[in-house]
Amino acid sequence: MTAKESKSQKKRPADAVKDQKVEGKNRASISLLLGSWFLPGFGHWRLGKKRRAGVFAAVVFCAFVTGVFLHGEVGTPKPASPFSWLAAFACLGNGILAVGRLVWLNGLGGLVGGFPFGLQGGGSPSAAGFAYGNTFLYTAGLMNLLAVLDVSDIARGEKD
């Protein structure tokens, strides 16, 4: 082993510590991420990416509204169906849109009193577009969650 190789090996732990310190400083704030989840497009708007904010907000909003018009059901957890929790997670990714829809269907008292298993998600399984509506609702929520990850990357300086 040469002297150069031993020097480079000695620098690696110091560089790793330096990189960890930089990562600790470049964190996205929790309030920014929660705001971005709750109101689609908010995080990008707050970071100055107004065009991107508008696009994400429009895509999530249009997909959600399309799902509702196709009689899709906002995912709610059901005790006999473990996969319903995944649908609920995907739909809650819509933030205020999903919460507003659940309040519209259940009322505020029903939302608080029926959580999590007594909630009605709306939709009509006999409607022709029910499955497509569900897919639009799930996709809108997952797109919004991806937008939250994008906000996190931009806030940390990982992406423009």
Contacts in CASP RR format, 6 or more apart in sequence:
PFRMAT RR
TARGET T0000
AUTHOR 0000-0000-0000
METHOD contacts of the structure
MODEL  1
MTAKESKSQKKRPADAVKDQKVEGKNRASISLLLGSWFLPGFGHWRLGKK
RRAGVFAAVVFCAFVTGVFLHGEVGTPKPASPFSWLAAFACLGNGILAVG
RLVWLNGLGGLVGGFPFGLQGGGSPSAAGFAYGNTFLYTAGLMNLLAVLD
VSDIARGEKD
26 155 0 8 1.000
26 156 0 8 1.000
26 157 0 8 1.000
27 155 0 8 1.000
27 156 0 8 1.000
28 151 0 8 1.000
28 152 0 8 1.000
28 155 0 8 1.000
28 156 0 8 1.000
29 155 0 8 1.000
32 43 0 8 1.000
32 46 0 8 1.000
32 47 0 8 1.000
32 151 0 8 1.000
32 155 0 8 1.000
33 148 0 8 1.000
33 151 0 8 1.000
33 152 0 8 1.000
35 42 0 8 1.000
35 43 0 8 1.000
36 42 0 8 1.000
36 43 0 8 1.000
36 44 0 8 1.000
36 46 0 8 1.000
36 147 0 8 1.000
36 148 0 8 1.000
36 151 0 8 1.000
37 93 0 8 1.000
37 95 0 8 1.000
37 144 0 8 1.000
37 145 0 8 1.000
37 148 0 8 1.000
38 95 0 8 1.000
38 96 0 8 1.000
39 95 0 8 1.000
39 96 0 8 1.000
40 56 0 8 1.000
40 57 0 8 1.000
40 60 0 8 1.000
40 61 0 8 1.000
40 94 0 8 1.000
40 95 0 8 1.000
40 97 0 8 1.000
40 144 0 8 1.000
40 147 0 8 1.000
41 52 0 8 1.000
41 53 0 8 1.000
41 54 0 8 1.000
41 56 0 8 1.000
41 57 0 8 1.000
41 60 0 8 1.000
41 147 0 8 1.000
42 53 0 8 1.000
43 53 0 8 1.000
43 151 0 8 1.000
44 50 0 8 1.000
44 52 0 8 1.000
44 53 0 8 1.000
44 54 0 8 1.000
44 56 0 8 1.000
44 147 0 8 1.000
44 150 0 8 1.000
44 151 0 8 1.000
44 154 0 8 1.000
45 53 0 8 1.000
45 54 0 8 1.000
47 151 0 8 1.000
47 154 0 8 1.000
47 155 0 8 1.000
49 154 0 8 1.000
52 150 0 8 1.000
56 143 0 8 1.000
56 144 0 8 1.000
56 147 0 8 1.000
56 150 0 8 1.000
59 140 0 8 1.000
59 143 0 8 1.000
60 94 0 8 1.000
60 97 0 8 1.000
60 140 0 8 1.000
60 141 0 8 1.000
60 143 0 8 1.000
60 144 0 8 1.000
60 147 0 8 1.000
61 97 0 8 1.000
61 140 0 8 1.000
63 136 0 8 1.000
63 137 0 8 1.000
63 139 0 8 1.000
63 140 0 8 1.000
63 141 0 8 1.000
63 143 0 8 1.000
64 94 0 8 1.000
64 97 0 8 1.000
64 98 0 8 1.000
64 136 0 8 1.000
64 137 0 8 1.000
64 140 0 8 1.000
64 141 0 8 1.000
66 133 0 8 1.000
66 136 0 8 1.000
67 132 0 8 1.000
67 133 0 8 1.000
67 134 0 8 1.000
67 135 0 8 1.000
67 136 0 8 1.000
67 137 0 8 1.000
67 140 0 8 1.000
68 101 0 8 1.000
68 133 0 8 1.000
68 137 0 8 1.000
70 127 0 8 1.000
70 129 0 8 1.000
70 130 0 8 1.000
70 132 0 8 1.000
70 133 0 8 1.000
70 136 0 8 1.000
71 122 0 8 1.000
71 123 0 8 1.000
71 124 0 8 1.000
71 127 0 8 1.000
71 129 0 8 1.000
71 130 0 8 1.000
71 133 0 8 1.000
72 122 0 8 1.000
72 123 0 8 1.000
72 124 0 8 1.000
72 127 0 8 1.000
72 129 0 8 1.000
72 130 0 8 1.000
72 132 0 8 1.000
72 133 0 8 1.000
72 134 0 8 1.000
72 136 0 8 1.000
72 137 0 8 1.000
73 121 0 8 1.000
73 122 0 8 1.000
73 123 0 8 1.000
73 125 0 8 1.000
73 130 0 8 1.000
73 134 0 8 1.000
73 137 0 8 1.000
74 91 0 8 1.000
74 98 0 8 1.000
74 101 0 8 1.000
74 102 0 8 1.000
74 105 0 8 1.000
74 121 0 8 1.000
74 122 0 8 1.000
74 137 0 8 1.000
75 84 0 8 1.000
75 87 0 8 1.000
75 88 0 8 1.000
75 90 0 8 1.000
75 91 0 8 1.000
75 121 0 8 1.000
75 134 0 8 1.000
75 137 0 8 1.000
75 138 0 8 1.000
76 84 0 8 1.000
76 87 0 8 1.000
76 88 0 8 1.000
76 91 0 8 1.000
76 102 0 8 1.000
76 116 0 8 1.000
76 117 0 8 1.000
76 118 0 8 1.000
76 119 0 8 1.000
76 120 0 8 1.000
76 121 0 8 1.000
77 84 0 8 1.000
77 85 0 8 1.000
77 88 0 8 1.000
77 116 0 8 1.000
77 117 0 8 1.000
77 119 0 8 1.000
78 84 0 8 1.000
78 117 0 8 1.000
79 117 0 8 1.000
87 134 0 8 1.000
87 138 0 8 1.000
88 116 0 8 1.000
90 137 0 8 1.000
90 138 0 8 1.000
90 139 0 8 1.000
90 141 0 8 1.000
90 142 0 8 1.000
91 98 0 8 1.000
91 137 0 8 1.000
91 138 0 8 1.000
91 141 0 8 1.000
92 98 0 8 1.000
92 99 0 8 1.000
92 141 0 8 1.000
93 141 0 8 1.000
93 142 0 8 1.000
93 144 0 8 1.000
93 145 0 8 1.000
94 137 0 8 1.000
94 140 0 8 1.000
94 141 0 8 1.000
94 144 0 8 1.000
95 141 0 8 1.000
95 144 0 8 1.000
97 140 0 8 1.000
98 137 0 8 1.000
98 141 0 8 1.000
101 121 0 8 1.000
101 122 0 8 1.000
102 111 0 8 1.000
102 119 0 8 1.000
102 121 0 8 1.000
103 111 0 8 1.000
105 119 0 8 1.000
105 120 0 8 1.000
105 121 0 8 1.000
105 122 0 8 1.000
106 114 0 8 1.000
106 119 0 8 1.000
106 120 0 8 1.000
106 121 0 8 1.000
110 118 0 8 1.000
110 119 0 8 1.000
111 119 0 8 1.000
123 130 0 8 1.000
124 130 0 8 1.000
150 159 0 8 1.000
153 159 0 8 1.000
154 160 0 8 1.000
END
